[in-house]
Amino acid sequence: RYDRQAGSKQHVLTASGLTGWDFKKPEDSSYENLFKLALDLKVPYRDMVQLFRRMVFNVIYANTDDHLKNHSFIYQEENDFWELAPAYDITYPLNVNLNYSKVSRALSINGKRSEILLEDLMSVAETHAIRNAKGIIEEVQSAGSDWEEITNDLKIPVDVTEAILGEFSEMI
């Protein structure tokens, strides 16, 4: 468990818990707000990059349930600073009747909840001084290159594998 270190409890709060933002309200639910919170908490730059990487992952691999309770921060009491908690609740919401590129995302990106484009990701990267944003996007995208091989090894039915693969977005 990431909320325990050397037997002691770590102070962990979700973005929703830290701010009082209602994760069901669209006006509160945006990656821009999440990045602003990270800046307000003065998280290390590496965590800003990791947050960008997670946003990109969620777009490319159709995780639309990336709401404010699925992003947390850990307070490091010993060093008196906040950092991004490890990622959790990253799941593909399989429904073969949906086109996930058009499904409304829990967190908006560049003011949009669906049909996110490379320009939208790059806008967030530019606003938050994320270096090598295109390289990060390429790296995240290439992580799925062996999808069919992995799912075949796991004996996942081909129709399920293909349905999910069809929802992956190609950004670059």
Secondary structure, DSSP 8 states (H G I E B T S, - for coil): -TTEETTEE-EEEEHHHHH---TT-TTT-BHHHHHHHHHHTT--HHHHHHHHHHHHHHHHTT-----GGG-EEEEETTTTEEEE-----------TT--TTSS--SSBBTTBSSS--HHHHHHHHHHTT-TTHHHHHHHHHHTTTTHHHHHHHTT--HHHHHHHHTT-----
